[in-house]
Amino acid sequence: QNRVGVICEGSSPSFGTSSMFFTYVIKSIDKNYFYVGLTNNVQRRFLQHQSGKSKTTRAYRPFMLVLVEKFKTRQDARSREKYLKSGCGKEWIRTLFALRNW
């Protein structure tokens, strides 16, 4: 894959509009729920999740951003998103989360 960078945070994102693409993982603060997504603007997308504009994640608010990976192409970001949504990818996320002690 053509990954440019990996950012792991436990706070609010500060990524603006970019020609880059991002695969991201958010975690519900109150429930044991992770969501994996793809966007070209992490800050906008994160705020959509926080404000309840995304029907899929509305019931699990509030969230914290736990992983952002940056890619040069949408195709590369989509491939990573698909992996993270797979059984192996979900296990990788849970392991990462456990190791970081959030």
Short mmCIF file of the C-alpha atoms (twelve columns), coordinates in Angstrom:
data_MODEL
# 
_entry.id   MODEL 
# 
loop_
_atom_site.group_PDB 
_atom_site.id 
_atom_site.type_symbol 
_atom_site.label_atom_id 
_atom_site.label_alt_id 
_atom_site.label_comp_id 
_atom_site.label_asym_id 
_atom_site.label_seq_id 
_atom_site.Cartn_x 
_atom_site.Cartn_y 
_atom_site.Cartn_z 
_atom_site.pdbx_PDB_model_num 
ATOM 1   C CA . GLN A 1   0.000   0.000  0.000  1 
ATOM 2   C CA . ASN A 2   1.001   3.562  -0.552 1 
ATOM 3   C CA . ARG A 3   0.607   4.769  3.032  1 
ATOM 4   C CA . VAL A 4   2.126   8.178  3.719  1 
ATOM 5   C CA . GLY A 5   1.750   8.392  7.471  1 
ATOM 6   C CA . VAL A 6   0.042   7.061  10.547 1 
ATOM 7   C CA . ILE A 7   -1.241  9.258  13.317 1 
ATOM 8   C CA . CYS A 8   -2.629  7.832  16.542 1 
ATOM 9   C CA . GLU A 9   -4.408  10.303 18.770 1 
ATOM 10  C CA . GLY A 10  -6.861  10.306 21.602 1 
ATOM 11  C CA . SER A 11  -8.151  13.801 20.985 1 
ATOM 12  C CA . SER A 12  -9.822  15.957 18.358 1 
ATOM 13  C CA . PRO A 13  -8.470  15.902 14.824 1 
ATOM 14  C CA . SER A 14  -6.826  18.888 13.188 1 
ATOM 15  C CA . PHE A 15  -6.754  17.783 9.559  1 
ATOM 16  C CA . GLY A 16  -8.191  20.197 7.020  1 
ATOM 17  C CA . THR A 17  -9.126  19.735 3.392  1 
ATOM 18  C CA . SER A 18  -6.412  17.980 1.500  1 
ATOM 19  C CA . SER A 19  -5.692  16.257 -1.775 1 
ATOM 20  C CA . MET A 20  -4.737  13.319 0.410  1 
ATOM 21  C CA . PHE A 21  -7.106  10.615 1.612  1 
ATOM 22  C CA . PHE A 22  -7.432  9.299  5.138  1 
ATOM 23  C CA . THR A 23  -8.615  6.074  6.689  1 
ATOM 24  C CA . TYR A 24  -9.700  6.738  10.254 1 
ATOM 25  C CA . VAL A 25  -10.950 4.887  13.302 1 
ATOM 26  C CA . ILE A 26  -13.137 6.453  15.963 1 
ATOM 27  C CA . LYS A 27  -14.129 4.846  19.247 1 
ATOM 28  C CA . SER A 28  -17.199 5.525  21.301 1 
ATOM 29  C CA . ILE A 29  -16.201 6.989  24.665 1 
ATOM 30  C CA . ASP A 30  -19.167 5.415  26.463 1 
ATOM 31  C CA . LYS A 31  -19.604 2.116  24.595 1 
ATOM 32  C CA . ASN A 32  -17.384 -0.627 23.199 1 
ATOM 33  C CA . TYR A 33  -17.838 0.468  19.570 1 
ATOM 34  C CA . PHE A 34  -15.301 1.250  16.860 1 
ATOM 35  C CA . TYR A 35  -16.083 2.780  13.477 1 
ATOM 36  C CA . VAL A 36  -13.754 2.715  10.473 1 
ATOM 37  C CA . GLY A 37  -14.163 5.254  7.689  1 
ATOM 38  C CA . LEU A 38  -12.549 6.953  4.714  1 
ATOM 39  C CA . THR A 39  -12.474 10.679 3.957  1 
ATOM 40  C CA . ASN A 40  -10.470 13.501 2.427  1 
ATOM 41  C CA . ASN A 41  -11.216 15.761 5.417  1 
ATOM 42  C CA . VAL A 42  -10.896 14.115 8.835  1 
ATOM 43  C CA . GLN A 43  -11.949 17.165 10.842 1 
ATOM 44  C CA . ARG A 44  -15.214 17.618 8.909  1 
ATOM 45  C CA . ARG A 45  -16.030 13.912 9.035  1 
ATOM 46  C CA . PHE A 46  -15.241 13.619 12.746 1 
ATOM 47  C CA . LEU A 47  -17.542 16.574 13.488 1 
ATOM 48  C CA . GLN A 48  -20.298 14.905 11.446 1 
ATOM 49  C CA . HIS A 49  -20.010 11.819 13.629 1 
ATOM 50  C CA . GLN A 50  -19.926 13.894 16.840 1 
ATOM 51  C CA . SER A 51  -22.983 15.946 15.881 1 
ATOM 52  C CA . GLY A 52  -25.100 12.907 14.961 1 
ATOM 53  C CA . LYS A 53  -25.277 13.625 11.226 1 
ATOM 54  C CA . SER A 54  -24.136 10.075 10.490 1 
ATOM 55  C CA . LYS A 55  -27.071 7.741  11.156 1 
ATOM 56  C CA . THR A 56  -24.791 4.699  11.540 1 
ATOM 57  C CA . THR A 57  -22.857 6.158  14.473 1 
ATOM 58  C CA . ARG A 58  -25.432 8.487  16.068 1 
ATOM 59  C CA . ALA A 59  -26.326 6.140  18.946 1 
ATOM 60  C CA . TYR A 60  -22.684 5.676  19.971 1 
ATOM 61  C CA . ARG A 61  -21.680 9.318  20.541 1 
ATOM 62  C CA . PRO A 62  -19.450 10.863 21.813 1 
ATOM 63  C CA . PHE A 63  -16.298 9.644  20.064 1 
ATOM 64  C CA . MET A 64  -12.563 9.975  20.235 1 
ATOM 65  C CA . LEU A 65  -10.294 9.627  17.244 1 
ATOM 66  C CA . VAL A 66  -7.949  6.695  17.780 1 
ATOM 67  C CA . LEU A 67  -6.257  6.246  14.409 1 
ATOM 68  C CA . VAL A 68  -5.684  8.211  11.219 1 
ATOM 69  C CA . GLU A 69  -3.705  6.883  8.277  1 
ATOM 70  C CA . LYS A 70  -2.844  9.119  5.333  1 
ATOM 71  C CA . PHE A 71  -2.747  7.917  1.708  1 
ATOM 72  C CA . LYS A 72  -1.917  9.460  -1.648 1 
ATOM 73  C CA . THR A 73  -4.837  7.821  -3.460 1 
ATOM 74  C CA . ARG A 74  -8.445  7.043  -2.629 1 
ATOM 75  C CA . GLN A 75  -7.909  3.488  -3.850 1 
ATOM 76  C CA . ASP A 76  -5.127  2.890  -1.311 1 
ATOM 77  C CA . ALA A 77  -7.213  4.395  1.490  1 
ATOM 78  C CA . ARG A 78  -10.208 2.241  0.473  1 
ATOM 79  C CA . SER A 79  -8.079  -0.912 0.498  1 
ATOM 80  C CA . ARG A 80  -6.929  -0.124 4.025  1 
ATOM 81  C CA . GLU A 81  -10.496 0.680  5.113  1 
ATOM 82  C CA . LYS A 82  -11.664 -2.696 3.787  1 
ATOM 83  C CA . TYR A 83  -8.880  -4.461 5.677  1 
ATOM 84  C CA . LEU A 84  -9.679  -2.641 8.931  1 
ATOM 85  C CA . LYS A 85  -13.330 -3.647 8.571  1 
ATOM 86  C CA . SER A 86  -12.365 -7.315 8.135  1 
ATOM 87  C CA . GLY A 87  -12.101 -9.747 11.031 1 
ATOM 88  C CA . CYS A 88  -8.298  -9.477 11.117 1 
ATOM 89  C CA . GLY A 89  -8.471  -5.703 10.885 1 
ATOM 90  C CA . LYS A 90  -10.977 -5.431 13.728 1 
ATOM 91  C CA . GLU A 91  -8.736  -7.600 15.881 1 
ATOM 92  C CA . TRP A 92  -5.745  -5.379 14.995 1 
ATOM 93  C CA . ILE A 93  -7.708  -2.274 16.058 1 
ATOM 94  C CA . ARG A 94  -8.761  -3.833 19.370 1 
ATOM 95  C CA . THR A 95  -5.160  -4.896 20.047 1 
ATOM 96  C CA . LEU A 96  -3.880  -1.406 19.263 1 
ATOM 97  C CA . PHE A 97  -6.539  0.089  21.511 1 
ATOM 98  C CA . ALA A 98  -5.677  -2.283 24.376 1 
ATOM 99  C CA . LEU A 99  -1.955  -1.543 24.038 1 
ATOM 100 C CA . ARG A 100 -2.534  2.205  24.148 1 
ATOM 101 C CA . ASN A 101 -4.645  1.821  27.328 1 
ATOM 102 C CA . TRP A 102 -7.443  4.226  26.296 1 
# 
